[in-house]
């Protein structure tokens, strides 16, 4: 498989807390041949801060995109991989990143794949995890599972590079809906369910389950459009 799809792999650091870790992540990207980095509410830093760690990585640094909100950073992603050191049984999870890597490269033949990393201190919060199609963990020592942020980035990108170099050609997946389209669907679906008094208890748990169903279904844009039309009709009917 050609590494051309690397251009559609986006590394997203959510609220990174240390410029050294941002610079080390940039260095890992440069090492592995990836160039698209998005930072959501990062700690203040300068290009010089990053270059002290990521020598000769000006091309990656110049392309860094900044976002005030995670949803905006993920809006054009068709598949979102969250990273975590601990298990999250309410989500689709894997600790076999090597087996996951070919799937991600196939996803990247037809749309953007986002690799989402959380803050160094606490990792991804529940709201961020809810935006992930799958949660991936690296097989570390259970007694000391938390990796440095840049180490995690490097290991994930290494597995993608190894999968790309294996020479196996695979059929691309059908285009998926973007995360922005899915978020519109989740928002309107929740509004429609409230309108028909569906929620008897714990609406957040119901919506979390619906998210997981939608992620497993790998909805196409036209399928999302149909479900949105259904939700709008429910709202119109309920308002009469």
Number of C-alpha atoms within 10 A of each C-alpha: 17 15 17 12 20 22 15 22 26 22 24 27 27 25 21 23 18 15 18 18 18 25 24 23 25 29 25 23 23 20 14 18 16 22 21 22 23 21 22 20 16 19 12 10 14 8 13 13 14 22 18 12 18 24 14 12 19 15 11 18 22 12 12 14 13 16 17 13 13 20 16 14 23 25 16 17 24 26 26 24 21 24 25 25 21 15 13 14 8 11 18 14 19 17 18 12 18 16 13 17 20 22 15 22 28 20 23 26 24 16 23 27 27 27 25 27 24 22 16 19 11 10 21 21 12 9 10 16 22 19 24 25 23 20 25 25 20 20 12 12 8 9 6 8 14 19 14 13 21 21 14 20 24 20 16 22 24 19 18 24 21 14 22 21 12 11 10 10 11 12 8 14 15 14 17 24 22 22 24 17 20 24 15 13 21 20 13 19 21 18 16 22 17 15 16 13 10 12 14 8 8 8 14 11 11 14 18 17 15 15 21 18 13 15 22 12 10 17 20 16 14 11 13 19 17 12 15 21 14 15 21 16 13 17 19 12 12 14 9 5
